[in-house]
């Protein structure tokens, strides 16, 4: 993932331009990782963008279908 890709992902997720710039600067020092990017986003009050636990977002859980048996 390039810096442009990272900036794009943050922009489409409504991260403020000043926060994007600050996060990019921090990552240039610490290194770029999905976890590091999300840590910086969360510190600034945003939701995680780069690490997603799909099990937590699964809307088709088995217990939702138990009524249909």
PLY file of the C-alpha trace (Angstrom):
ply
format ascii 1.0
element vertex 69
property float x
property float y
property float z
element edge 68
property int vertex1
property int vertex2
end_header
0.00 0.00 0.00
1.41 3.39 -0.96
1.10 6.66 0.93
-1.39 7.78 -1.72
-3.48 4.66 -1.07
-3.42 5.31 2.67
-4.41 8.96 2.18
-7.23 7.91 -0.16
-8.61 5.36 2.34
-8.62 7.95 5.10
-10.25 10.61 2.90
-13.11 8.34 1.83
-13.63 7.52 5.51
-14.03 11.21 6.39
-10.74 11.68 8.24
-9.87 15.37 8.50
-7.03 16.51 6.21
-4.98 17.80 9.14
-5.33 14.43 10.89
-4.32 12.60 7.73
-1.16 14.70 7.48
-0.34 14.14 11.16
-0.90 10.39 10.92
1.28 10.14 7.81
4.07 12.02 9.60
3.88 9.74 12.65
3.98 6.68 10.42
6.99 8.00 8.52
8.83 7.97 11.85
7.39 4.77 13.37
6.86 2.88 10.12
3.71 2.02 8.23
1.53 -0.84 9.42
-2.20 -1.38 9.41
-2.19 -1.66 13.20
-0.14 1.53 13.60
-2.40 3.49 11.29
-5.51 2.34 13.11
-3.92 3.11 16.48
-3.34 6.69 15.36
-6.89 6.95 14.01
-8.40 5.69 17.27
-6.26 8.15 19.27
-7.89 10.92 17.26
-11.43 9.62 17.73
-11.93 7.77 14.44
-12.97 4.19 13.80
-10.39 1.67 12.62
-10.04 1.57 8.84
-7.07 -0.65 8.07
-7.65 -3.61 10.39
-11.09 -5.13 10.36
-12.20 -8.17 12.35
-14.81 -9.57 10.00
-16.12 -11.94 12.67
-17.24 -8.90 14.67
-19.11 -7.47 11.69
-20.76 -10.70 10.56
-24.45 -9.90 10.29
-25.46 -13.42 9.34
-24.76 -15.12 12.65
-26.26 -18.56 13.26
-28.35 -17.40 16.22
-30.15 -14.98 13.90
-31.47 -17.93 11.89
-32.55 -20.17 14.79
-36.15 -18.91 14.61
-36.50 -20.33 11.09
-35.84 -23.96 12.03
0 1
1 2
2 3
3 4
4 5
5 6
6 7
7 8
8 9
9 10
10 11
11 12
12 13
13 14
14 15
15 16
16 17
17 18
18 19
19 20
20 21
21 22
22 23
23 24
24 25
25 26
26 27
27 28
28 29
29 30
30 31
31 32
32 33
33 34
34 35
35 36
36 37
37 38
38 39
39 40
40 41
41 42
42 43
43 44
44 45
45 46
46 47
47 48
48 49
49 50
50 51
51 52
52 53
53 54
54 55
55 56
56 57
57 58
58 59
59 60
60 61
61 62
62 63
63 64
64 65
65 66
66 67
67 68
